[in-house]
Amino acid sequence: MGTKSAFNWMTLWASLLFVVILGFSRLSYGMFLPGIQREIGGSYSQLGMLGTVNFVGYLIGTLCLSPLISRFPDRKPVINRITCFLLGLAMIGSAFSYHFIQLGLWRFVIGLLSALATVLVLSIAVDAVRPAERGVASGLIWLGGSAGILVTGLFAPITIEPSHLDGWRYAWAAMGLFGVIVAFGFEFVTGKRESTPILSTTELDPQDPERVNVYHLLLSPKKLLFLIGSYFFFGSGYIIYFTYLIPYLVSKGVPSLYSGLIWSCIGFAGLFNGWIGGKAIDRWPSGYTLATGLTLGTIGVIGVTINHTMVTALGAVIIGLVSFITPPLMTTALLRRHVPHHAYAASLSLATAFFASGQIIGPIVGGVAVEKYGLQFGVASSAIFMAIAAALAGWYGHQQRQQSIRQLSLGI
């Protein structure tokens, strides 16, 4: 079948799935943390560790994807269908957690399933789009995560207020039900489309020589190492911010409605982030473009150190606008441009593993910072990781520029 415009039904349903995969299943945890602490107990640093458990599952899911597709090379749509359906059910199941360990197990399962769904949904939907519009299509899909954050912020009065002890349970159950419905919708629009061979057995066989080339391509300092390093440090930084921002606002006495509105502002700004980021990376496919968003995001995080709610809110909007969806979107788009087609799936899988590793380390470091220096310092510590990510992205852009100059001088 022929490729389509970036604006099509498959992209729309994929974006709705990302509402669940990113906004609901992963990032809503930080929003619900105050309510979870009141009912289940534990310190913020202990509950933050469940974020690490979630991303351990995410890392394992990422690493399992390649052998899974290798074993069933023609079953990508089927695997995606099962994964998305189970993700919705797992979210519903997590709403019935009454113990720390029980919730941790659900967070692990949700992380594993969301990793599989992230790569599968993105690859199925983007492969159906014309190459020149894939950056825009990716942006439209990723902005679903922003929409998910916007919606969870609106739940604040029933998930943060002490008078609604079970509010976070009802919200998670509703989100899971929405996930199941959207999974059926995505299956309906993709059911008649022939599966693409992008994740073929040859590409994902660990013994294949192309697999070795992928490691050399991504981990060589002269090639993509600095881009992958930027993705790793971004993963560490953003997850600290999203895990501890709402607990910090609650500790400062900010009313639940205002806390929720600040959270929703991140999501609302992120709705433009996906479109802006997609257009920007299509027009300027450079590490400099990525570094710009990460630098502005670093400035946004630093806003929490001013001890003023409006400044914190403004910083949150900046993060939502230029450095929440943009880094994953731009990194995957840059990989697609600079990695051979036959090696893209393996490259994306390895890059996502580094991203997941950063998200595992982030909550650990953030939890230690919170335990020793308080929630404000814990949130602000994410700026360190974001700044490193920006520097690495900028250096990758410098390498791209130097390579272009060399090619021009050689007449290539």
C-alpha positions, -999 to +999 in steps of 0.1 A: +000+000+000+011+036-007+023+060+020+001+087+034+001+123+045+012+129+081-024+138+089-044+105+087-065+083+108-037+060+117-016+089+131-046+102+151-052+068+167-015+064+174-015+098+191-044+087+213-025+056+222+004+078+232-020+095+256-021+062+274+014+049+267+032+081+279+008+105+296-013+080+315+007+049+322+041+065+329+039+102+338+006+102+357+024+085+386+041+117+396+007+135+396-009+109+418+020+105+442+006+127+471-027+107+471-008+073+469+014+083+498-016+092+520-032+058+514-003+033+510+023+052+530+061+055+525+083+084+520+085+103+487+120+089+481+106+053+486+076+059+464+099+076+439+118+043+437+087+028+422+095+050+392+128+032+390+109-001+391+087+011+363+116+019+341+134-013+349+104-029+333+107-004+305+143-013+299+136-051+299+107-045+275+130-026+252+156-054+253+130-081+248+115-064+217+142-074+192+143-112+200+105-112+202+101-098+167+129-120+155+110-150+167+077-137+151+088-115+122+054-113+106+035-107+138+043-071+147+006-059+145-005-088+165+021-082+192+012-046+193-025-053+196-019-077+226+005-053+242-017-022+240-048-042+253-028-056+282-014-022+291-049-009+296-058-038+318-026-034+338-035+002+345-069-009+357-052-036+379-028-010+394-058+009+407-065-019+431-031-018+447-032-017+485+005-024+493+038-010+483+051-042+468+018-048+449+019-014+433+056-019+425+047-051+406+020-034+386+044-005+378+070-030+365+044-047+342+032-013+330+068-002+322+075-034+303+043-032+282+047+006+275+082+000+262+069-025+236+040-004+227+061+028+223+083+013+196+056-007+179+030+020+176+055+046+165+070+023+138+037+010+125+022+045+122+052+064+109+061+037+083+027+045+067+036+081+062+056+097+033+093+100+042+093+138+039+065+141+065+077+116+090+090+143+114+056+159+115+039+126+119+062+117+148+054+150+164+017+145+161+020+110+177+043+122+205+020+151+214-005+125+226+018+122+257+013+159+263-025+155+260-023+128+286-005+151+310-031+178+304-059+155+313-042+141+344-038+177+357-075+182+355-079+152+378-060+171+406-090+180+428-099+143+432-064+129+432-045+153+455-072+165+480-071+145+513-109+144+512-108+121+481-087+092+495-094+069+466-094+095+438-062+083+422-077+048+420-108+060+401-086+081+378-062+052+370-091+028+363-107+053+339-074+058+321-070+020+317-105+017+303-097+045+278-065+026+269-084-006+260-109+014+239-081+032+220-063-001+214-093-014+196-095+019+176-059+017+164-064-020+155-094-011+134-075+015+113-044-007+108-061-040+104-063-038+067-028-025+062-001-049+052+026-052+079+059-035+069+091-055+071+110-029+090+116-052+120+127-082+100+146-112+114+177-102+095+178-068+111+173-080+146+194-112+147+221-106+174+246-126+153+240-107+121+270-085+111+247-056+107+239-058+144+276-054+152+276-024+129+247-009+148+267-009+180+297+006+163+274+033+147+257+043+179+286+040+203+314+054+183+325+090+194+329+099+158+293+089+149+262+089+171+276+084+207+270+120+217+234+119+204+228+087+223+245+102+254+222+132+252+192+109+251+204+090+282+209+122+303+176+136+291+159+104+303+175+109+338+166+146+340+130+148+328+118+119+349+132+135+381+112+166+373+080+148+365+082+125+395+088+152+422+073+184+408+037+179+422+049+166+456+071+197+458+042+220+450+020+202+476+048+206+502+048+243+495+011+245+503+000+252+467-037+243+465-045+211+446-064+230+418-034+252+411-010+223+412-031+205+387-033+235+365+005+238+365+007+201+355-019+207+328+000+237+315+029+214+308+006+192+288-011+220+270+022+236+260+034+201+249+006+200+224+024+226+205+058+210+213+051+180+191+041+201+161+069+226+165+095+199+172+084+179+142+085+209+118+118+221+133+136+187+129+123+183+094+137+217+085+169+217+106+179+181+112+207+190+135+219+183+170+219+221+175+181+221+171+179+194+199+203+213+221+183+245+219+152+228+233+172+211+260+189+243+270+156+261+274+143+232+294+172+235+317+163+271+323+127+261+330+137+236+356+159+261+374+127+282+379+119+260+410+149+276+428+133+311+428+107+300+454+078+317+435+049+297+423+044+318+391+081+314+382+078+276+387+047+276+366+064+296+338+093+271+339+069+242+336+053+258+305+088+263+289+096+226+296+062+215+281+067+238+251+103+230+240+118+201+260+093+174+269+083+158+237+110+173+216+141+153+227+126+118+220+109+130+188+141+147+175+164+118+185+143+092+168+140+115+137+178+121+136+184+083+139+160+077+110+179+103+089+214+091+097+211+054+102+208+030+072+172+018+067+181-019+074+196-009+107+170+016+119+149-008+140+179-022+159+193+014+163+160+026+177+159-003+201+194+003+214+188+041+217+156+034+237+175+011+260+199+039+268+169+063+274+153+037+297+186+033+316+187+071+322+151+069+335+162+041+359+191+062+373+171+094+375+146+085+402+175+069+423+195+101+422+164+123+426+153+102+456+187+106+473+186+143+467+151+145+481+160+125+512+191+146+520+182+181+508+144+182+504+119+182+475+130+216+460+166+205+456+154+171+443+134+188+415+162+212+407+187+184+404+171+174+371+186+206+356+221+191+359+211+162+337+193+184+313+223+207+309+246+177+302+221+164+276+221+199+260+259+200+259+261+165+243+234+174+217+253+206+209+285+186+204+268+162+181+255+192+161+291+204+159+302+170+146+274+171+119+286+206+108+322+195+106+312+165+086+292+186+062+322+209+057+345+180+049+320+166+024+317+200+007+355+203+005+357+169-011+329+176-035+307+148-022 
